[in-house]
């Protein structure tokens, strides 16, 4: 089935894995979806290694991820970006937000927050303790951003209209942890802007993060990409495939079959004989026949 979607020649997409372990089928689905959406539009597909949290990094995982992508025939455009080399950019963005009077130090422990909070979309909603009673910056402290209850709305390409009111749904969130590590929300926003990303295609487990990222984009004067959140692969227990759930790594000796399985998971309808070809012919068919309307919502 040929897609009737229009071509966007200015498309710039990305795949941004964290090097906390080898690629597994769940991350393969995200990689294939983002790659095909970019290539269908004759756009650029970039790879970014999200290693901002060095404590969670597995030695050689980034190198292994790039090796597997190459063996799968997924060619990225432009230089690979490593978040661990971009702390200065994150600091500059944090300073810009601080100049707007929106950043404040927080010394609350996780237990203190859990004991005094209601549960929101992503766990306890921070009750604003250190906003109401400013903390001493002499102590180890995180840096939070003050949110508001204006509706943050966007239209996901797959899931349609989505909205959050950050103050009541999420609360003031951390941009830099007490150990000095910059938070995912800030780093992803700064890097998407720096790489001129126009389309973010990723797993639906990150859907709830998108309003926070749009909030930061608005405050920093960044363009807002279009978002498409793909269905998440789960195991037999209904848990998202991850290192924590012992997801099996991609077996590159059986690369073609796993790529075809990823296409099927994304609702695409490759012909049976595609398994008789090679990876090059697989990508030729997949790029020409990518159809967003077939992806399960």
Rosetta blueprint (number, residue, H / E / L):
1 X L
2 X L
3 X L
4 X L
5 X L
6 X L
7 X L
8 X L
9 X L
10 X L
11 X L
12 X E
13 X E
14 X E
15 X E
16 X L
17 X L
18 X L
19 X L
20 X L
21 X L
22 X L
23 X L
24 X E
25 X H
26 X H
27 X H
28 X H
29 X H
30 X H
31 X H
32 X H
33 X H
34 X H
35 X H
36 X H
37 X H
38 X H
39 X H
40 X H
41 X L
42 X L
43 X L
44 X E
45 X E
46 X E
47 X E
48 X E
49 X E
50 X L
51 X L
52 X L
53 X L
54 X H
55 X H
56 X H
57 X L
58 X L
59 X L
60 X L
61 X H
62 X H
63 X H
64 X H
65 X H
66 X H
67 X H
68 X H
69 X H
70 X H
71 X H
72 X L
73 X L
74 X L
75 X L
76 X L
77 X L
78 X L
79 X L
80 X L
81 X E
82 X E
83 X H
84 X H
85 X H
86 X L
87 X H
88 X H
89 X H
90 X H
91 X H
92 X H
93 X H
94 X H
95 X H
96 X H
97 X H
98 X H
99 X H
100 X L
101 X L
102 X L
103 X E
104 X E
105 X E
106 X E
107 X L
108 X L
109 X L
110 X H
111 X H
112 X H
113 X H
114 X H
115 X H
116 X L
117 X L
118 X L
119 X E
120 X E
121 X L
122 X L
123 X E
124 X E
125 X L
126 X L
127 X L
128 X L
129 X H
130 X H
131 X H
132 X H
133 X L
134 X L
135 X L
136 X L
137 X L
138 X L
139 X L
140 X L
141 X L
142 X E
143 X E
144 X E
145 X E
146 X L
147 X L
148 X L
149 X L
150 X L
151 X E
152 X E
153 X E
154 X E
155 X E
156 X E
157 X L
158 X L
159 X L
160 X E
161 X E
162 X E
163 X E
164 X E
165 X E
166 X H
167 X H
168 X H
169 X H
170 X L
171 X L
172 X L
173 X E
174 X E
175 X E
176 X E
177 X L
178 X L
179 X L
180 X L
181 X L
182 X E
183 X L
184 X H
185 X H
186 X H
187 X H
188 X H
189 X H
190 X H
191 X H
192 X H
193 X H
194 X H
195 X L
196 X L
197 X L
198 X L
199 X E
200 X E
201 X E
202 X E
203 X E
204 X H
205 X H
206 X H
207 X H
208 X H
209 X H
210 X H
211 X H
212 X H
213 X H
214 X H
215 X H
216 X H
217 X H
218 X H
219 X H
220 X H
221 X L
222 X L
223 X L
224 X L
225 X L
226 X E
227 X E
228 X E
229 X E
230 X E
231 X L
232 X L
233 X L
234 X E
235 X L
236 X L
237 X L
238 X L
239 X L
240 X E
241 X L
242 X L
243 X L
244 X L
245 X L
246 X L
247 X L
248 X L
249 X E
250 X L
251 X L
252 X H
253 X H
254 X H
255 X H
256 X H
257 X H
258 X H
259 X H
260 X H
261 X H
262 X H
263 X H
264 X H
265 X H
266 X L
267 X L
268 X L
269 X L
270 X L
271 X L
272 X H
273 X H
274 X H
275 X H
276 X H
277 X L
278 X L
279 X H
280 X H
281 X H
282 X H
283 X H
284 X H
285 X H
286 X H
287 X H
288 X H
289 X H
290 X L
291 X L
292 X H
293 X H
294 X H
295 X L
296 X L
297 X L
